[in-house]
Amino acid sequence: MATRISDYDEHKRAVAEALRELDRTLDALVQALSHGPDILVEVEGATGSKAAVRRVCDAYLALDHGDANADQEADDDEDDGARKPTRGVLGVVGVNAHVLARAQDVNAAKEQLQSQCTRIKHRHLRIPVPDARGRKVVKLLPMARVILRELGRPSLSLLAAYRKIPILTGRPRRIAYTWSHTRAVYRKSRDELMGLLEDLGPAAEVDRLRLRSLPPGETHLAWLREHYTHMRANVWFDGVDKRNRGRAQLVARLPMLFPAGRSRNLPQIDYPDTDPQPQREREGKLEPKRFLESLPVYRYLPTGRHAARR
């Protein structure tokens, strides 16, 4: 898909504005945490409240590749491959209403940045870049990555930038961390996939021919996001939270915030094993060999193709 200069400039301005708002709200949150009174905090491996608060702030600010708490995948904005298990920074912080409001501002800014980048997720540009020998070669790069380079943020991890700060809506009584193993399969129509392949230009011509060669009745294929391991937290509330829940489960790569109220008690926290245990492979419904080279797309096994059409 051709991109007009005016369209590119519009997307660049929107991404730049969203990044500025994220930086502004993160700075306000860190200031509130660093100078807020009566903060309750426990962070795995931290000794003393000052060190724990510093760990929390560093975790929230870690947005670039190379930061200790950011994701390290080169193509994190596409998020199609397997990810290495990352422990993150585990712990909780009990705070007042002012700090909670600043954290909600951060999450709103993260949502806005993700919305702007999602609009251009499957758009690419041909850009001259130096190869290993210093020679200029033309590469097809995601538009979001090109924009980030021009904005002076080439190392930004979009996964880290999108990741919301977990905010509990009640006082936790107990928190138990656990490793979770995930494999996501998305059902995609042939028309959807052909549109994505058209955006990739001549480099995907072989895949376009391969897609056209499928029998007419095979209308859908599987977009596979491979196994990845991440941290989850099971939370038991002291009574129920504002959503009338006695228990909740959430992704917990970042320290969790909760309304401290008048209590000075921290919840019981059960931290997980150092390394996740290996998982057995389940028998799948997909062909073992990838069908397209330029996209993580697989055919369903013959027994599952009828179900995939529905």
C-alpha positions as CSV (number, residue, x, y, z in Angstrom):
1,M,0.0,0.0,0.0
2,A,1.5,3.3,-1.1
3,T,1.8,5.9,1.7
4,R,1.3,9.6,0.8
5,I,3.7,12.1,2.5
6,S,0.8,13.9,4.1
7,D,-0.4,10.6,5.6
8,Y,3.0,9.8,6.9
9,D,3.4,13.2,8.5
10,E,0.0,12.9,10.1
11,H,0.9,9.6,11.7
12,K,4.2,10.9,12.8
13,R,2.7,13.9,14.5
14,A,0.1,11.6,16.3
15,V,2.8,9.2,17.5
16,A,5.0,12.0,18.7
17,E,2.2,13.6,20.7
18,A,1.3,10.3,22.2
19,L,5.0,9.7,23.2
20,R,5.2,13.2,24.8
21,E,2.1,12.5,26.8
22,L,3.4,9.1,28.0
23,D,6.7,10.7,29.1
24,R,4.9,13.5,30.9
25,T,2.5,11.2,32.8
26,L,5.4,8.8,33.7
27,D,7.4,11.7,35.1
28,A,4.4,12.9,37.2
29,L,3.9,9.4,38.5
30,V,7.5,8.9,39.5
31,Q,7.4,12.3,41.3
32,A,4.3,11.3,43.2
33,L,5.8,7.9,44.2
34,S,9.2,9.4,45.2
35,H,7.8,12.1,47.4
36,G,4.4,10.7,48.4
37,P,3.7,10.2,52.2
38,D,2.8,6.9,53.9
39,I,3.6,4.6,51.0
40,L,3.5,0.9,51.7
41,V,5.8,-1.1,49.5
42,E,7.3,-4.5,49.2
43,V,9.4,-5.5,46.1
44,E,11.2,-8.9,45.6
45,G,14.9,-8.5,46.4
46,A,14.7,-4.9,47.6
47,T,15.9,-4.0,51.1
48,G,14.2,-1.0,52.7
49,S,11.3,1.1,51.4
50,K,13.5,3.7,49.6
51,A,15.3,1.0,47.6
52,A,11.9,-0.7,46.9
53,V,10.3,2.6,45.6
54,R,13.3,3.2,43.4
55,R,12.9,-0.3,41.9
56,V,9.3,0.4,41.3
57,C,10.0,3.7,39.5
58,D,12.8,2.2,37.4
59,A,10.4,-0.6,36.3
60,Y,7.7,1.9,35.2
61,L,10.3,4.0,33.3
62,A,12.0,1.0,31.5
63,L,10.7,1.4,28.0
64,D,13.8,1.0,25.8
65,H,15.6,-2.2,24.6
66,G,18.5,-2.7,26.9
67,D,16.7,-1.5,30.0
68,A,16.7,-4.2,32.6
69,N,12.9,-4.4,32.8
70,A,12.0,-3.8,29.1
71,D,11.3,-6.4,26.5
72,Q,14.3,-7.2,24.3
73,E,12.7,-8.5,21.1
74,A,13.8,-6.6,18.0
75,D,10.3,-6.8,16.4
76,D,8.2,-6.4,19.4
77,D,5.7,-4.2,17.6
78,E,4.7,-7.2,15.5
79,D,4.7,-9.6,18.5
80,D,4.4,-12.7,16.4
81,G,7.2,-14.8,17.7
82,A,8.1,-16.7,20.8
83,R,9.3,-14.6,23.7
84,K,11.8,-15.5,26.4
85,P,10.3,-15.8,29.9
86,T,11.0,-12.6,31.8
87,R,10.4,-12.4,35.5
88,G,9.9,-8.6,35.7
89,V,9.7,-6.7,38.9
90,L,7.4,-8.4,41.4
91,G,5.8,-6.6,44.3
92,V,3.1,-4.2,45.5
93,V,2.7,-0.6,46.5
94,G,-0.1,0.8,48.7
95,V,-0.7,4.4,47.7
96,N,-3.1,7.3,48.2
97,A,-5.7,8.5,45.7
98,H,-3.4,11.1,44.2
99,V,-0.8,8.5,43.2
100,L,-3.5,6.2,41.8
101,A,-4.8,9.0,39.6
102,R,-1.3,9.6,38.2
103,A,-1.0,5.9,37.4
104,Q,-4.3,6.0,35.6
105,D,-3.1,8.9,33.6
106,V,-0.1,6.8,32.6
107,N,-2.3,3.9,31.5
108,A,-4.5,6.2,29.4
109,A,-1.3,7.6,27.7
110,K,-0.2,4.0,27.0
111,E,-3.5,3.2,25.5
112,Q,-3.4,6.3,23.2
113,L,0.1,5.4,22.0
114,Q,-1.0,1.8,21.2
115,S,-4.0,3.1,19.4
116,Q,-1.9,5.3,17.2
117,C,0.7,2.6,16.4
118,T,-2.0,0.0,15.8
119,R,-3.4,2.2,13.0
120,I,-0.1,1.7,11.1
121,K,0.9,-1.8,12.4
122,H,0.7,-3.4,9.0
123,R,2.1,-0.5,6.9
124,H,5.7,-0.7,5.8
125,L,8.2,1.7,4.1
126,R,11.2,1.0,2.0
127,I,14.1,2.7,3.7
128,P,17.9,2.8,2.8
129,V,19.9,1.5,5.8
130,P,23.6,0.5,6.1
131,D,24.4,-3.2,6.1
132,A,27.2,-4.9,8.1
133,R,29.8,-3.6,5.6
134,G,28.5,0.0,5.7
135,R,26.8,-0.2,2.3
136,K,23.4,1.3,1.7
137,V,20.7,-1.4,1.2
138,V,16.9,-0.9,0.9
139,K,14.9,-2.6,3.6
140,L,11.2,-2.9,4.2
141,L,10.6,-1.6,7.7
142,P,7.4,-1.2,9.7
143,M,6.2,2.4,9.5
144,A,6.0,2.7,13.3
145,R,9.7,1.8,13.5
146,V,10.6,4.4,10.9
147,I,8.7,7.1,12.8
148,L,10.3,6.1,16.1
149,R,13.8,6.4,14.5
150,E,13.0,9.9,13.1
151,L,11.7,10.9,16.6
152,G,14.9,9.9,18.2
153,R,13.4,6.8,19.9
154,P,14.8,3.9,17.8
155,S,15.3,1.7,20.9
156,L,11.7,2.0,22.2
157,S,10.2,-1.3,23.1
158,L,6.6,-1.0,22.1
159,L,5.6,-4.0,24.2
160,A,7.0,-2.2,27.3
161,A,5.4,1.1,26.2
162,Y,2.0,-0.5,25.8
163,R,2.2,-2.5,29.1
164,K,-0.2,-1.0,31.6
165,I,0.6,-0.6,35.3
166,P,-1.6,-3.1,37.2
167,I,-3.9,-1.2,39.5
168,L,-5.9,-3.2,42.0
169,T,-9.4,-2.0,42.9
170,G,-9.4,-3.2,46.4
171,R,-7.0,-4.0,49.3
172,P,-5.2,-7.4,48.7
173,R,-5.0,-9.9,51.5
174,R,-2.7,-12.3,49.7
175,I,-0.9,-12.4,46.3
176,A,0.6,-15.5,44.8
177,Y,2.7,-15.2,41.6
178,T,2.9,-18.0,39.1
179,W,4.4,-18.6,35.6
180,S,1.8,-18.8,32.8
181,H,2.4,-20.5,29.4
182,T,0.5,-19.1,26.5
183,R,0.1,-20.0,22.8
184,A,-2.4,-17.9,20.8
185,V,-3.9,-18.9,17.4
186,Y,-5.9,-16.3,15.5
187,R,-8.2,-17.3,12.7
188,K,-7.6,-15.1,9.6
189,S,-9.5,-15.1,6.3
190,R,-7.7,-15.4,3.0
191,D,-8.8,-11.8,2.1
192,E,-7.2,-10.4,5.3
193,L,-4.0,-12.3,4.6
194,M,-3.8,-11.2,1.0
195,G,-4.2,-7.6,2.1
196,L,-1.3,-7.9,4.5
197,L,0.8,-9.6,1.8
198,E,0.0,-6.8,-0.7
199,D,1.5,-4.3,1.8
200,L,4.7,-6.3,1.8
201,G,5.3,-5.7,-1.9
202,P,7.4,-7.8,-4.3
203,A,9.1,-9.6,-1.4
204,A,5.9,-11.5,-0.7
205,E,5.0,-12.4,-4.3
206,V,5.7,-16.1,-3.7
207,D,3.4,-16.1,-0.7
208,R,0.7,-14.4,-2.6
209,L,0.9,-17.1,-5.3
210,R,0.8,-19.8,-2.6
211,L,-2.3,-18.3,-1.0
212,R,-4.1,-18.1,-4.4
213,S,-3.3,-21.8,-5.0
214,L,-5.4,-23.0,-2.1
215,P,-8.7,-24.8,-2.8
216,P,-11.7,-22.4,-2.9
217,G,-13.3,-24.1,0.2
218,E,-10.3,-23.4,2.4
219,T,-11.3,-19.9,3.4
220,H,-9.3,-19.4,6.6
221,L,-5.9,-20.0,7.9
222,A,-4.2,-19.7,11.3
223,W,-2.0,-16.9,12.5
224,L,0.2,-18.4,15.2
225,R,1.8,-16.6,18.1
226,E,4.2,-19.1,19.5
227,H,4.5,-20.2,23.1
228,Y,5.6,-17.5,25.5
229,T,5.9,-17.6,29.2
230,H,4.9,-14.7,31.4
231,M,4.2,-13.9,35.0
232,R,0.7,-13.8,36.5
233,A,-0.6,-12.9,39.9
234,N,-3.5,-14.5,41.8
235,V,-4.9,-11.9,44.1
236,W,-7.2,-12.5,47.1
237,F,-8.9,-9.3,48.3
238,D,-9.6,-8.4,51.9
239,G,-13.4,-8.8,51.4
240,V,-14.3,-7.8,47.9
241,D,-13.0,-5.1,45.5
242,K,-15.0,-2.3,43.9
243,R,-16.1,-4.8,41.2
244,N,-17.5,-7.1,43.9
245,R,-14.7,-9.8,43.3
246,G,-13.1,-11.7,46.1
247,R,-10.3,-12.9,43.8
248,A,-8.7,-11.8,40.6
249,Q,-5.9,-12.9,38.2
250,L,-3.8,-10.5,36.2
251,V,-0.6,-10.3,34.2
252,A,2.0,-8.9,36.6
253,R,5.3,-8.0,34.9
254,L,5.2,-4.6,36.7
255,P,4.7,-3.9,40.4
256,M,1.0,-3.6,41.4
257,L,-0.6,-0.6,43.0
258,F,-3.5,-0.7,45.4
259,P,-5.4,1.8,47.5
260,A,-3.8,1.8,50.9
261,G,-6.5,3.5,52.9
262,R,-5.8,3.7,56.6
263,S,-4.3,0.3,57.0
264,R,-0.6,-0.1,57.4
265,N,-0.5,-3.9,56.6
266,L,1.0,-5.3,53.4
267,P,-0.5,-8.5,51.9
268,Q,1.1,-11.9,52.2
269,I,3.1,-12.4,49.0
270,D,4.2,-15.8,47.6
271,Y,6.9,-15.4,45.0
272,P,7.4,-18.0,42.3
273,D,10.2,-20.4,41.5
274,T,13.3,-18.8,39.8
275,D,12.7,-20.5,36.5
276,P,9.5,-21.7,34.8
277,Q,9.0,-25.4,34.5
278,P,9.0,-26.7,30.9
279,Q,5.6,-27.5,29.4
280,R,4.6,-30.6,27.4
281,E,3.6,-29.9,23.8
282,R,-0.1,-30.4,23.2
283,E,-1.4,-32.1,20.0
284,G,-2.5,-29.3,17.8
285,K,-4.9,-28.6,15.0
286,L,-2.4,-27.0,12.7
287,E,0.0,-28.5,10.1
288,P,3.5,-28.6,11.6
289,K,5.1,-26.7,8.7
290,R,4.6,-23.0,8.3
291,F,2.6,-22.2,5.1
292,L,3.7,-18.6,4.4
293,E,7.3,-17.4,4.7
294,S,6.6,-13.7,5.3
295,L,3.8,-14.1,7.9
296,P,3.5,-16.6,10.8
297,V,0.6,-18.4,9.0
298,Y,-0.2,-22.1,9.1
299,R,-2.9,-24.3,7.4
300,Y,-5.3,-26.1,9.6
301,L,-5.2,-29.9,9.5
302,P,-7.8,-31.4,7.1
303,T,-10.0,-32.4,10.0
304,G,-10.1,-28.8,11.3
305,R,-10.6,-26.9,8.1
306,H,-14.4,-27.2,8.1
307,A,-14.5,-25.8,11.7
308,A,-12.2,-23.0,10.6
309,R,-14.6,-21.8,7.9
310,R,-17.4,-21.2,10.4
